[in-house]
Protein backbone atom coordinates (compact mmCIF):
# COMPACT_ATOMS: atom_id res chain seq x y z
CA UNK A 1 0.00 0.00 0.00
CA UNK A 2 1.24 3.49 -0.85
CA UNK A 3 1.08 5.86 2.10
CA UNK A 4 -0.92 8.88 0.96
CA UNK A 5 0.74 12.22 1.62
CA UNK A 6 1.24 15.51 -0.18
CA UNK A 7 4.41 16.32 1.75
CA UNK A 8 7.76 15.82 0.03
CA UNK A 9 9.31 15.65 3.52
CA UNK A 10 7.23 12.61 4.40
CA UNK A 11 7.91 10.99 1.04
CA UNK A 12 11.61 11.44 1.81
CA UNK A 13 11.20 9.96 5.31
CA UNK A 14 9.60 6.82 3.88
CA UNK A 15 12.76 6.13 1.86
CA UNK A 16 14.96 5.93 4.96
CA UNK A 17 18.34 7.48 5.71
CA UNK A 18 20.02 7.10 2.32
CA UNK A 19 19.48 9.97 -0.13
CA UNK A 20 18.07 8.52 -3.38
CA UNK A 21 19.83 9.34 -6.62
CA UNK A 22 18.52 12.56 -8.13
CA UNK A 23 17.40 14.04 -4.78
CA UNK A 24 19.21 16.61 -2.62
CA UNK A 25 18.11 17.89 0.78
CA UNK A 26 19.29 20.19 3.53
CA UNK A 27 17.95 21.41 6.87
CA UNK A 28 18.22 24.81 8.55
CA UNK A 29 16.53 26.78 11.32
CA UNK A 30 15.36 30.37 11.52
CA UNK A 31 13.94 31.40 14.89
CA UNK A 32 11.35 28.81 15.91
CA UNK A 33 10.90 27.46 12.39
CA UNK A 34 12.76 24.36 11.18
CA UNK A 35 13.10 24.17 7.41
CA UNK A 36 13.84 21.22 5.14
CA UNK A 37 14.61 22.00 1.50
CA UNK A 38 14.32 19.06 -0.88
CA UNK A 39 15.33 19.37 -4.52
CA UNK A 40 14.22 16.74 -7.01
CA UNK A 41 16.84 17.08 -9.75
CA UNK A 42 15.84 14.68 -12.49
CA UNK A 43 13.62 11.81 -13.61
CA UNK A 44 15.34 9.29 -11.32
CA UNK A 45 14.77 11.54 -8.33
CA UNK A 46 11.16 12.09 -9.34
CA UNK A 47 10.51 8.36 -9.62
CA UNK A 48 12.20 7.67 -6.27
CA UNK A 49 10.31 10.37 -4.37
CA UNK A 50 7.05 10.24 -6.30
CA UNK A 51 7.12 14.02 -6.79
CA UNK A 52 7.75 16.17 -9.90
CA UNK A 53 11.16 17.71 -10.54
CA UNK A 54 11.49 20.93 -8.56
CA UNK A 55 12.05 22.43 -5.12
CA UNK A 56 10.04 21.63 -1.99
CA UNK A 57 10.52 23.68 1.17
CA UNK A 58 8.88 22.41 4.36
CA UNK A 59 8.52 24.72 7.36
CA UNK A 60 7.87 22.99 10.68
CA UNK A 61 6.21 25.58 12.93
CA UNK A 62 4.96 25.72 16.53
CA UNK A 63 1.55 24.03 16.82
CA UNK A 64 -1.10 26.49 15.70
CA UNK A 65 -3.60 25.40 18.36
CA UNK A 66 -1.18 26.52 21.06
CA UNK A 67 -0.02 29.73 19.39
CA UNK A 68 -2.87 32.24 18.95
CA UNK A 69 -0.64 34.92 17.40
CA UNK A 70 1.55 34.34 14.35
CA UNK A 71 4.64 36.29 15.32
CA UNK A 72 6.41 38.48 12.79
CA UNK A 73 9.60 36.40 12.90
CA UNK A 74 7.78 33.24 11.81
CA UNK A 75 5.91 35.08 9.07
CA UNK A 76 9.13 36.72 7.85
CA UNK A 77 11.03 33.43 7.72
CA UNK A 78 8.33 31.68 5.66
CA UNK A 79 7.94 34.75 3.44
CA UNK A 80 11.68 34.73 2.73
CA UNK A 81 11.55 31.16 1.47
CA UNK A 82 8.42 31.83 -0.57
CA UNK A 83 10.08 34.88 -2.15
CA UNK A 84 13.00 32.67 -3.23
CA UNK A 85 10.61 30.62 -5.41
CA UNK A 86 8.98 33.61 -7.13
CA UNK A 87 10.14 35.90 -9.94
CA UNK A 88 11.69 39.08 -8.51
CA UNK A 89 9.33 41.35 -10.44
CA UNK A 90 5.94 41.39 -12.12
CA UNK A 91 2.34 40.96 -11.07
CA UNK A 92 1.29 37.92 -9.05
CA UNK A 93 -2.06 36.10 -9.08
CA UNK A 94 -3.03 34.33 -5.84
CA UNK A 95 -5.66 31.58 -6.07
CA UNK A 96 -7.30 29.99 -3.03
CA UNK A 97 -8.39 26.44 -3.78
CA UNK A 98 -10.95 24.55 -1.75
CA UNK A 99 -14.48 24.50 -0.40
CA UNK A 100 -15.39 27.08 2.25
CA UNK A 101 -18.30 24.89 3.43
CA UNK A 102 -15.92 22.07 4.45
CA UNK A 103 -13.70 23.35 7.25
CA UNK A 104 -10.55 21.27 6.58
CA UNK A 105 -10.73 22.32 2.92
CA UNK A 106 -11.22 26.04 3.55
CA UNK A 107 -7.62 27.15 4.11
CA UNK A 108 -7.15 28.25 0.48
CA UNK A 109 -10.12 30.64 0.25
CA UNK A 110 -9.58 31.96 3.78
CA UNK A 111 -5.88 32.61 3.10
CA UNK A 112 -6.72 34.64 0.00
CA UNK A 113 -9.07 36.79 2.11
CA UNK A 114 -5.94 37.82 4.07
CA UNK A 115 -3.94 38.75 0.95
CA UNK A 116 -3.62 42.45 0.10
CA UNK A 117 -4.93 42.96 -3.45
CA UNK A 118 -3.12 45.89 -5.09
CA UNK A 119 -3.70 45.51 -8.83
CA UNK A 120 -6.35 48.25 -8.76
CA UNK A 121 -4.16 50.74 -6.86
CA UNK A 122 -2.09 53.00 -9.10
CA UNK A 123 1.40 54.16 -8.15
CA UNK A 124 0.46 57.77 -7.36
CA UNK A 125 -2.29 56.68 -4.96
CA UNK A 126 -0.09 54.16 -3.12
CA UNK A 127 2.59 56.80 -2.65
CA UNK A 128 0.02 59.36 -1.54
CA UNK A 129 -1.25 57.10 1.25
CA UNK A 130 2.29 56.29 2.36
CA UNK A 131 2.64 52.72 1.08
CA UNK A 132 5.31 53.47 -1.52
CA UNK A 133 5.52 51.36 -4.65
CA UNK A 134 3.39 48.23 -4.41
CA UNK A 135 3.81 45.02 -6.34
CA UNK A 136 0.68 44.27 -8.36
CA UNK A 137 -1.31 41.46 -6.73
CA UNK A 138 -4.71 39.99 -7.59
CA UNK A 139 -6.50 37.27 -5.64
CA UNK A 140 -9.50 35.07 -6.35
CA UNK A 141 -11.24 31.88 -5.27
CA UNK A 142 -12.09 29.51 -8.15
CA UNK A 143 -14.74 27.61 -6.18
CA UNK A 144 -15.36 23.89 -6.56
CA UNK A 145 -16.29 21.95 -9.68
CA UNK A 146 -19.61 20.72 -8.28
CA UNK A 147 -20.89 24.28 -7.93
CA UNK A 148 -19.22 26.14 -10.78
CA UNK A 149 -18.93 23.47 -13.46
CA UNK A 150 -15.36 24.68 -13.94
CA UNK A 151 -12.13 22.97 -12.99
CA UNK A 152 -9.96 25.18 -10.76
CA UNK A 153 -7.20 24.76 -13.35
CA UNK A 154 -9.48 26.22 -16.05
CA UNK A 155 -10.38 29.21 -13.87
CA UNK A 156 -6.76 29.92 -12.96
CA UNK A 157 -5.65 29.72 -16.57
CA UNK A 158 -8.49 31.99 -17.72
CA UNK A 159 -7.86 34.65 -15.06
CA UNK A 160 -4.11 34.50 -15.71
CA UNK A 161 -4.71 35.39 -19.36
CA UNK A 162 -6.47 38.57 -18.25
CA UNK A 163 -4.12 39.57 -15.42
CA UNK A 164 -0.89 38.56 -17.25
CA UNK A 165 1.02 37.84 -14.02
CA UNK A 166 4.66 36.81 -13.80
CA UNK A 167 3.62 33.92 -11.52
CA UNK A 168 0.66 32.26 -9.83
CA UNK A 169 0.54 31.30 -6.16
CA UNK A 170 -1.99 28.57 -5.37
CA UNK A 171 -2.99 27.89 -1.76
CA UNK A 172 -4.61 24.60 -0.82
CA UNK A 173 -5.17 22.19 2.05
CA UNK A 174 -2.92 19.13 2.01
CA UNK A 175 -2.99 15.57 3.31
CA UNK A 176 -0.28 14.24 5.61
CA UNK A 177 0.90 10.82 6.69
CA UNK A 178 1.11 11.62 10.41
CA UNK A 179 -1.31 13.35 12.77
CA UNK A 180 1.60 15.32 14.22
CA UNK A 181 1.98 17.16 10.90
CA UNK A 182 -1.51 18.67 11.01
CA UNK A 183 -1.38 22.36 11.86
CA UNK A 184 2.39 22.26 12.31
CA UNK A 185 3.71 22.14 8.75
CA UNK A 186 3.72 24.49 5.76
CA UNK A 187 4.94 23.26 2.36
CA UNK A 188 6.13 25.59 -0.40
CA UNK A 189 6.91 24.29 -3.88
CA UNK A 190 7.68 25.60 -7.36
CA UNK A 191 6.04 22.59 -9.04
CA UNK A 192 2.42 23.73 -8.81
CA UNK A 193 -0.29 21.40 -7.54
CA UNK A 194 -2.81 18.72 -8.44
CA UNK A 195 -5.88 19.70 -6.37
CA UNK A 196 -7.41 16.88 -4.32
CA UNK A 197 -4.64 14.36 -5.00
CA UNK A 198 -3.88 13.84 -1.31
CA UNK A 199 -7.40 12.59 -0.56
CA UNK A 200 -7.89 10.54 -3.72
CA UNK A 201 -9.91 13.12 -5.66
CA UNK A 202 -7.30 14.42 -8.08
CA UNK A 203 -8.38 17.16 -10.49
CA UNK A 204 -6.57 18.82 -13.39
CA UNK A 205 -3.08 19.99 -12.53
CA UNK A 206 -2.25 23.66 -11.97
CA UNK A 207 1.36 23.84 -13.06
CA UNK A 208 3.65 25.89 -15.29
CA UNK A 209 2.98 23.36 -18.03
CA UNK A 210 -0.80 23.86 -17.85
CA UNK A 211 -0.94 27.60 -17.07
CA UNK A 212 2.07 28.78 -19.10
CA UNK A 213 3.80 30.71 -16.27
CA UNK A 214 5.53 29.67 -13.02
CA UNK A 215 3.14 28.25 -10.41
CA UNK A 216 4.16 28.19 -6.75
CA UNK A 217 2.05 26.20 -4.30
CA UNK A 218 1.57 26.88 -0.60
CA UNK A 219 -0.24 24.41 1.61
CA UNK A 220 -0.73 23.13 5.11
CA UNK A 221 -1.86 19.59 6.03
CA UNK A 222 -5.34 19.46 7.55
CA UNK A 223 -6.27 15.78 7.11
CA UNK A 224 -4.86 12.26 7.33
CA UNK A 225 -6.28 9.38 5.31
CA UNK A 226 -7.42 6.64 7.75
CA UNK A 227 -5.78 3.79 5.82
CA UNK A 228 -2.51 5.68 5.67
CA UNK A 229 -2.60 6.47 9.40
CA UNK A 230 -3.44 2.94 10.54
CA UNK A 231 -0.86 1.40 8.21
CA UNK A 232 1.75 3.91 9.38
CA UNK A 233 1.05 3.17 13.08
CA UNK A 234 0.61 -0.61 12.90
CA UNK A 235 2.15 -1.71 9.60
CA UNK A 236 -1.18 -3.15 8.50
CA UNK A 237 -4.59 -2.00 7.34
CA UNK A 238 -6.24 -5.39 7.86
CA UNK A 239 -8.20 -4.29 10.95
CA UNK A 240 -9.95 -1.38 9.22
CA UNK A 241 -13.61 -2.13 8.44
CA UNK A 242 -14.28 -1.89 4.72
CA UNK A 243 -16.87 0.86 5.19
CA UNK A 244 -14.29 3.02 7.03
CA UNK A 245 -11.46 2.83 4.53
CA UNK A 246 -12.40 5.99 2.67
CA UNK A 247 -12.59 8.12 5.80
CA UNK A 248 -10.23 10.99 6.55
CA UNK A 249 -9.21 12.25 9.99
CA UNK A 250 -8.86 15.86 11.05
CA UNK A 251 -8.10 17.48 14.44
CA UNK A 252 -11.04 18.35 16.68
CA UNK A 253 -9.61 21.90 16.87
CA UNK A 254 -9.76 22.19 13.07
CA UNK A 255 -11.63 25.53 13.17
CA UNK A 256 -8.76 27.10 15.12
CA UNK A 257 -6.16 25.46 12.88
CA UNK A 258 -7.81 26.81 9.70
CA UNK A 259 -8.25 30.31 11.12
CA UNK A 260 -4.63 30.60 12.25
CA UNK A 261 -3.16 28.78 9.25
CA UNK A 262 -5.01 31.14 6.91
CA UNK A 263 -3.67 34.16 8.76
CA UNK A 264 -0.13 32.76 8.71
CA UNK A 265 -0.20 31.89 5.00
CA UNK A 266 -1.93 35.12 3.98
CA UNK A 267 0.54 37.26 5.90
CA UNK A 268 3.52 35.27 4.59
CA UNK A 269 2.33 35.86 1.02
CA UNK A 270 1.90 39.56 1.78
CA UNK A 271 5.40 39.86 3.23
CA UNK A 272 6.88 37.92 0.30
CA UNK A 273 5.28 40.33 -2.18
CA UNK A 274 5.33 43.60 -0.20
CA UNK A 275 8.46 43.29 2.00
CA UNK A 276 8.50 46.99 2.95
CA UNK A 277 5.16 46.82 4.78
CA UNK A 278 5.27 45.52 8.36
CA UNK A 279 3.02 42.68 9.51
CA UNK A 280 1.11 45.03 11.84
CA UNK A 281 0.51 47.51 9.01
CA UNK A 282 -0.54 44.67 6.72
CA UNK A 283 -3.03 43.36 9.27
CA UNK A 284 -4.67 46.79 9.38
CA UNK A 285 -4.74 47.05 5.59
CA UNK A 286 -6.57 43.72 5.18
CA UNK A 287 -9.06 44.63 7.90
CA UNK A 288 -7.89 42.47 10.82
N, C-alpha and C positions, 0 to 999 in steps of 0.2 A: 504493500500500500504506500502511495506517495503522501507524505505529510503535507497538508495544504497550508501554505503561508505565502504572503506577499513580500515578506522581508528578506532581502538579500543576505542580511546578517544571519538569519536563522537557516537559510539554505546553506550558507558557509559552515555553520556549526554542525549541520548534519553530516558533512563530509569528513569531520574529524580534524586532527591537528595539522596534517600535511596540506600545504597549499596546492590545489590542483593546477595543472599546466594551463596557462592562459588567464590566470587570476592573480591579482596583486591586492594586498590589503595592508592597512596600517591603522593604528589607534592613537588617539591624542585626547587631551582633556582641556577644556576651557571653563574655568569657574566650576560650577556644579554639573556641567554637561560632559558626558563621555561620548566621544565620537569614534565611529569606525568607518573608514573609507574603503570601499571595495571597488576595484576596477576590473571589469571583464574585458579582456584585451582582444580576444579573437573567437573564432568559431569553437575551438576546443574548450575554451573557458566558458563559453555560453552553454555548451552541451553539458559540461560538468556541473555548473551551478544552476542550470535551468532558468537563466535570466538572459535577456538580450545584451549584446555588447554595449558597454557604457559605464558610467560612474554612479555608484550608490553610496550615499552618505547617511549613516544612521546616527541619530542623536538620542542617547539614553538620558532622560531627564528625571528630576524628582517627581514622585507620584502626584498626579494632578489632583487626586481627591484629598491630599494632605497639604496642598499648596494653593491657597485661594488666590494669590496674586502672582502673576507671571512677572518676575523681576526683570529689569532692563538688561542685566548682564546675560541672562538666559536667552532673551529675545535677540539681543545683539549677536550672540555667538551663533545662533541658528541662522540669522539673517546673513551673516558673513559667509557661511557655507552655501546658502542659497544663491547669493550674489555671484559666487565663483562659478556657478553653472549657467548663468544668464549672459547674454550679450551685454557689453558695457553701455550701449546706447540704444535708443529706439523705443517706440511704444511697446507696452506689454498688455496682453489680454489675460485676465484671470478668470477661470471657469470653475464654478463649484459644483461638483458632481454629487448626485445622491438624491434621496427622497426625504423631504423635511417632515413627513408624517411618520417616518420610522426612525426613532431616536438614534440608534447606532449608525444609521446611514446619513445623518443630517450634518455631519461635520463639514462637508464641502460647501453647501449653501450658507451655513452659518458663518463659516470663515470668510466667505466673500462679502458678507454683510459688514465685516470689520475692515475691509480693504478700502483705502481712500481712492475713490475714482477721480481722476484729474483731467481726463481727455477733453472735457468741456470747459476747462479753465484756461484762458489765454495767458500768455506770459506777463503782459502788463498788469492784469488783475492779480495774479499770484504775487508779483512783486509789490503791488500796492497794499496788499493785506499782510505783507511781511513774511511770506513763505519762500521767497526767492524763486529760482527756476525749478519747476516741477517736472519730473519725468511723466510722460503721458501714460495713463493707466485706465483701462476699462475693465469692468467686471460684469459677469452675468451668470445666471443659473439655468442650464439647459433643460432642467426638469427630467422626468423619467419617461421612457418609451411608452408605457401603458397609458399615460395621460396625454402626451403630446403627439404620439405617432411618429416621432423623430428620434433617431439614435443620437446620443450625446455627441458622438463623433461628427455627425452631419451638421449639428448646430454649431459646434466649435469651428468647423471648417468654413461654414457659411458666414459666421460673424467675423472670422479672421480675414476673409476676403474684403469685408467692408472697412474694418479697422486698420488693416495692413500693419500688424505689429511685428516687431523684431523677434518676438518669442511668445509662447503661450505657457502660462502656469496653470496646471490642473490640480485641484485639491479633491481628495476623495478619502473615504474610510477604507481601511485595510483589514485583512485577516491575518492573525498571528498563529503561531504554533503553541505558544505558552500563554497561560493566563497572566503571568507576571509582566508580559509585554504590553498589556492593555493599559492605555493611559500613561505609559511611561516611555514611549518610543515615538520618534518622528523620523520618517524616511524621506530623503530627498533624492531625486534621480533625474538624469538628463535623457532617459530612454522613453519618456512618455508613460502611458498606462493603458491597460485593457480593463475597462470598468467591469466590476462584478466577478473578475476571474478568481478572486480569493474565496468566494462562497459558491463557486460552481455555476455562476450565471454570467459567463463572459459575453460581453458585447463587442462592437467594433472598436478596434484599437484607436487611440488618440496619440499619435506619434509624429515625428518629423516626416516620416514616409507618407503618412495619410493626410497630414495638414499642410505640408510643404515648407514649414518653418520649425525651428527648434521648439520642442515641447519638454518642459520640466514638470515633474510631478512632485507633489507634497502630500504626504498622508500620515495618518496615525492609526494604529490597530485598535479596533473597537469590538471585534468578535473573534471567537475561536470556534472552529468546526468541531463538533462533538467527537467524530471518529478520529480526527487528528489528535485531539486532546487525550482521549482514552488510550490510543495507541502509543502516544508519546510517554504517558505515565506508566503504562503496564506492559507495553510491548505487544499488545494484542487488542483486537477490536471484537473478539468473539463473544464477549459478554454484553454487547450493546444490542438491545431489542431492535428488530428490523425497522419498526415504525419510528424509532428515535434516531436513526442514522443520518437523517437529513437536517437535524437540528443544529443550531448554532448557539453559542453561549456568550453572554455579555455580562459585565459587572452590574451589580444591583445599583451602584451609584452612577449609572451610565449618563443620567441627565447632567450631573456635575462634570463628568469627564468631557462630554460634548461641549458644554458651555465654556469650560476653561481651555480645552484643546482648540476650539474655534478662535478664542481670543489670542492664544499663543501663536497659532498659524497666521491669523490675519495680521497681527502686529509684526511678526517676522517678515512677512511679505512686504508690508509697508516700509520697514526699516531697510530691507534689501533694495527697494526701489527709490526710496526717499531718505537717504542716509543722513541728511542734514536736519531732519525734523526729529525731535526727541520723542520717546515713547509717550510721555505725559501729554505733550502737545498733540500727538497723533490720536490719543484716546479722546481728547476733546473734539478734534476735527471730525471723528467718525461718530460722535454723539454718545460716548460712554464715559 
